[in-house]
Amino acid sequence: MKKWLQKTLIVAVALLTFGAISPNHEIWTNLQDKDVSKHAVGPSRSNDYSIGLEDSLVDDSLEDNSDSIEDLFITSAKKLSYMKFGTKVGPVIADEFDSVIFPEIEEAIQSTLASSGDVHKRRLAISEKPAGDYSEKIFNVYDLEDRKDLIRFHVRTEKRPKDGYYYNFHYHIAADEFTAHYSIGDIYWAKDTPPKWLS
């Protein structure tokens, strides 16, 4: 298949499905030339939401739509957060999360996207699977080209003496090599041990 036709088809499908079928999806391997091996394509993270376009594939009508790309990231972030909370934690902390914590997450995503340059010329993605058990990871936003995280969002379960358990939401950024905790806020759980994530 001609390269330009293949690229056009990939972009069209990615736009029409709002990124559900990304350029790294399995269906595109059938369209590759027979002489191109899968190893030549490079490793892919199949569990990611891919948002953004390559330089050569940018549509002029999308250049003024950076808000829609931010909206896609924010929508994915909220879905991943509730996926992490599961059915036991989610309903209990939903109101406080939506009113206090998530606006801060939204602001951090917007500032990261703004500082990462032109989002239409970079291929950014958001990790798809939050960590379970008592792990901290909610999701990461990273660059597909160099496979480096830009920002990592975490929630830590803290036991405070005489107070009970709290969920501490925070994030780390690449600018300081992920060393500092940028606090988003805390949500009180109870004095009882909270359930594991994804449960």
C-alpha positions in Angstrom: 0.0 0.0 0.0 1.3 3.4 -0.8 2.8 5.1 2.2 0.8 8.4 1.9 -2.5 6.4 1.6 -1.6 4.4 4.6 -0.8 7.4 6.7 -4.0 9.2 5.6 -6.0 6.1 6.5 -4.4 5.9 9.9 -5.0 9.6 10.7 -8.6 9.4 9.5 -9.4 6.3 11.7 -7.7 7.8 14.7 -9.7 11.0 14.4 -13.0 9.3 13.7 -12.7 7.0 16.7 -11.4 9.8 18.9 -8.1 7.9 19.5 -9.7 4.6 20.4 -7.8 3.0 17.5 -4.4 4.5 17.6 -1.6 4.3 15.1 0.0 1.6 17.3 -3.2 -0.6 17.1 -3.0 -4.2 15.9 -5.1 -3.7 12.8 -2.3 -1.6 11.2 0.2 -4.5 11.3 -1.9 -6.2 8.5 -1.4 -3.1 6.3 2.4 -3.0 6.6 4.5 -4.2 3.7 5.5 -7.9 3.9 9.2 -6.9 3.9 8.9 -4.7 7.0 9.2 -6.8 10.1 7.4 -6.0 13.4 10.8 -5.4 15.0 11.5 -2.5 12.6 8.4 -0.7 13.9 9.8 -0.6 17.4 8.3 -1.3 20.8 4.8 0.0 21.6 2.8 0.4 24.7 -0.4 -1.2 23.7 -2.1 -0.1 26.9 -2.0 3.6 26.2 -4.3 6.3 25.0 -2.4 8.1 22.2 -3.2 11.7 21.7 -1.5 14.1 19.4 -0.3 14.0 15.8 3.0 13.8 14.0 4.3 16.9 12.1 3.7 15.5 8.6 0.1 14.4 9.5 -1.2 17.6 11.1 -4.5 18.7 9.6 -4.9 22.5 9.3 -8.4 22.3 10.8 -6.9 20.8 14.0 -4.3 23.4 14.6 -6.7 25.6 16.4 -8.2 22.8 18.4 -5.7 22.4 21.3 -8.6 22.6 23.7 -10.0 19.4 22.3 -6.7 17.5 22.9 -6.6 18.8 26.4 -10.3 17.7 26.8 -9.3 14.2 25.6 -6.5 14.0 28.2 -8.8 15.3 31.0 -11.6 12.9 30.1 -9.1 10.0 30.1 -7.6 11.1 33.4 -11.0 11.1 35.1 -11.8 7.6 33.7 -8.5 6.3 34.8 -8.9 7.8 38.3 -12.3 6.1 38.8 -10.9 2.9 37.4 -8.2 3.0 40.1 -10.8 3.7 42.8 -12.9 0.7 41.9 -16.4 0.1 43.1 -15.6 0.2 46.8 -13.6 3.4 47.1 -15.1 5.4 44.1 -18.6 6.0 45.4 -17.3 7.0 48.9 -14.8 9.7 47.8 -16.5 10.7 44.4 -18.0 14.0 45.6 -14.8 15.3 47.3 -12.6 14.1 44.4 -14.8 15.8 41.8 -15.0 19.1 43.6 -11.5 19.4 45.2 -9.0 17.0 43.8 -9.8 16.7 40.1 -9.8 20.5 39.3 -6.2 20.5 40.6 -5.3 17.4 38.4 -6.9 19.2 35.4 -4.8 22.3 36.1 -1.6 20.3 36.3 -2.4 18.5 33.0 -3.1 21.8 31.3 0.1 23.4 32.5 2.1 20.3 31.5 0.6 20.3 28.0 1.2 24.1 27.7 4.8 23.7 28.8 5.5 20.7 26.5 5.4 22.8 23.3 2.9 22.4 20.5 0.8 19.4 21.3 0.0 18.9 17.6 3.7 18.4 16.8 4.3 16.0 19.7 2.8 12.6 20.2 1.7 12.4 23.8 -0.1 9.6 25.5 -1.6 8.7 28.8 -1.0 5.3 30.4 -4.1 3.2 30.4 -3.8 0.9 33.4 -3.6 2.2 36.9 -1.8 0.2 39.5 -3.7 -2.1 41.9 -3.3 -3.3 45.4 -1.8 -0.5 47.5 0.4 1.0 44.7 0.4 4.7 44.1 0.2 5.1 40.3 -3.0 6.5 38.8 -1.7 7.4 35.4 1.3 9.0 33.6 1.4 11.4 30.7 4.4 10.7 28.4 5.9 11.4 25.1 5.6 8.5 22.6 8.7 9.6 20.6 11.3 9.3 23.4 9.2 7.1 25.8 9.8 9.5 28.7 7.2 10.5 31.3 6.3 14.2 31.5 4.1 14.0 34.6 3.1 11.2 37.0 -0.1 11.2 39.1 -0.2 9.2 42.3 -2.4 8.6 45.3 -0.9 7.3 48.5 -2.8 5.7 51.4 -1.6 7.3 54.6 -2.4 6.1 58.2 -2.3 9.1 60.6 -2.2 8.2 64.3 -5.6 8.8 66.0 -7.1 10.3 62.8 -7.4 7.3 60.5 -6.7 6.8 56.8 -6.3 9.5 54.2 -5.8 9.4 50.5 -2.9 11.8 49.6 -3.1 12.9 45.9 0.1 14.2 44.4 2.1 14.4 41.2 5.7 14.4 40.0 7.1 16.2 37.0 10.1 15.4 34.7 11.6 18.9 35.2 12.9 17.9 38.6 13.5 14.2 37.7 10.3 13.2 39.6 11.9 13.8 43.0 9.5 16.4 44.5 5.9 15.7 45.6 3.5 18.4 44.3 0.6 17.9 46.6 -2.9 18.1 45.2 -4.9 17.4 48.3 -6.1 14.8 50.9 -9.4 12.9 51.2 -10.3 11.3 54.5 -11.3 7.6 54.3 -12.1 6.3 57.8 -10.4 4.7 60.8 -10.8 1.3 59.2 -8.3 -0.1 56.7 -9.3 1.0 53.2 -9.8 -1.6 50.4 -7.2 -2.3 47.8 -7.2 -0.2 44.6 -9.2 -1.6 41.6 -11.5 -3.5 43.9 
